[in-house]
Amino acid sequence: MNIYLDDNLTERTLAALLVRAGRTVVRPADVGLTGAKDPRHLNHAVRAGLVFLTADDDDFRDLHDLILGAGGIHPGILLVRYDNDPKRDMKAVHIVRALRRLEQAGLDTTSQLVILNHWR
């Protein structure tokens, strides 16, 4: 799975762990999109065939609905939810584990909006 990390998930630890797990990771800084609006990030990911990984639930739920409503497709949007509770919030290792479990289950992420917390 090739992944585009949203601006809100660009911590170096996460990117490094994903690469170590055999994933191709693209960060906004890698493609000159640091600080860009959400639709530009998603547009880049869709055009590049990258699954989008974000913690921005509301905006990307709306963008997912817009793409599907217009008859389009996308490689997948993976959401990480944070509740500001250190005991429940996902750390980088949890995200990597959840991605592995999602792939092991054979889930096709195409045009899906998946909450990664459920795969923890």
VENQUI-V995118 format. One record per residue. PSI is psi in degrees with one decimal (none if undefined). OMEGA is omega in radians with two decimals (999 if undefined). NEAR is the number of other C-alpha atoms within 12 Angstrom. Layout:
PSI:OMEGA:NEAR ; PSI:OMEGA:NEAR
//
This chain:
124.7:3.08:30 ; 132.9:-2.92:28 ; 139.1:2.95:38 ; 122.1:3.13:41 ; 124.1:3.08:43 ; 160.7:3.12:44 ; -30.9:-3.07:30 ; 1.8:3.12:27 ; 34.0:-3.04:32 ; 20.3:3.10:27 ; 140.5:-3.06:19 ; -35.8:-3.12:18 ; -46.6:-3.13:17 ; -49.7:-3.14:32 ; -44.0:-3.13:31 ; -43.1:3.13:21 ; -37.9:3.11:24 ; -43.2:3.10:33 ; -42.9:3.12:21 ; -29.7:3.12:14 ; 4.8:3.05:22 ; 15.0:-3.12:16 ; 148.7:2.95:23 ; 128.7:-3.09:21 ; 129.8:3.06:33 ; 127.4:3.10:35 ; 155.4:3.13:37 ; -39.2:3.14:32 ; -29.4:-3.13:19 ; -24.6:-3.05:17 ; 18.3:3.08:20 ; 29.9:-3.11:14 ; 16.8:3.12:23 ; 125.9:3.11:20 ; 3.9:3.13:17 ; 162.5:3.09:19 ; 153.2:-3.08:19 ; -43.8:3.14:30 ; -33.6:3.11:22 ; -40.6:3.09:22 ; -49.9:-3.10:37 ; -39.2:3.11:41 ; -44.1:3.11:29 ; -46.7:-3.13:29 ; -43.6:-3.13:32 ; -47.9:-3.12:27 ; -32.0:-3.13:17 ; -3.4:3.14:20 ; 32.4:-3.10:25 ; 136.7:3.01:31 ; 134.9:-3.04:39 ; 125.4:3.13:51 ; 121.5:-3.04:45 ; 163.2:2.99:39 ; 12.3:-3.09:31 ; 80.5:-3.03:28 ; -56.4:-3.01:26 ; -51.3:-3.07:16 ; -41.2:-3.08:21 ; -22.2:2.98:33 ; -44.0:3.12:28 ; -43.2:3.13:18 ; -38.4:3.07:31 ; -48.5:3.14:34 ; -38.8:3.13:21 ; -47.3:3.14:18 ; -48.2:-3.12:25 ; -38.8:3.13:19 ; -28.9:3.13:12 ; 4.8:3.11:11 ; 16.0:-3.13:11 ; 178.9:3.09:19 ; 162.3:3.05:26 ; 160.8:-3.10:32 ; -13.1:3.14:32 ; 146.4:3.05:37 ; 122.4:3.13:43 ; 124.9:-3.11:43 ; 137.6:2.99:35 ; 121.6:3.13:37 ; 137.6:3.09:27 ; 133.5:-3.14:22 ; 9.9:-3.06:13 ; 36.3:3.08:10 ; 104.6:-3.06:10 ; -26.4:-3.13:9 ; -26.1:-3.06:10 ; -23.8:-3.09:15 ; 141.8:-3.13:20 ; 135.6:3.01:28 ; 173.2:-3.12:26 ; -43.3:-3.13:25 ; -34.1:3.11:20 ; -38.0:3.13:24 ; -44.3:3.12:35 ; -43.9:3.12:33 ; -43.6:-3.14:23 ; -40.5:3.10:29 ; -42.1:3.11:38 ; -44.8:-3.14:23 ; -40.3:3.12:18 ; -45.2:3.12:23 ; -41.1:3.14:18 ; -30.5:3.11:13 ; -11.3:3.11:12 ; 20.7:-3.13:12 ; 125.2:3.05:20 ; 117.7:-3.08:20 ; -4.8:-3.09:29 ; 121.7:3.13:24 ; 22.6:3.10:28 ; 148.1:2.98:26 ; 112.3:-3.01:33 ; 129.7:3.05:31 ; 110.7:-3.05:29 ; -27.5:-3.13:35 ; -29.7:3.14:27 ; -13.9:-3.10:20 ; 6.3:-3.11:24 ; none:999:22
//
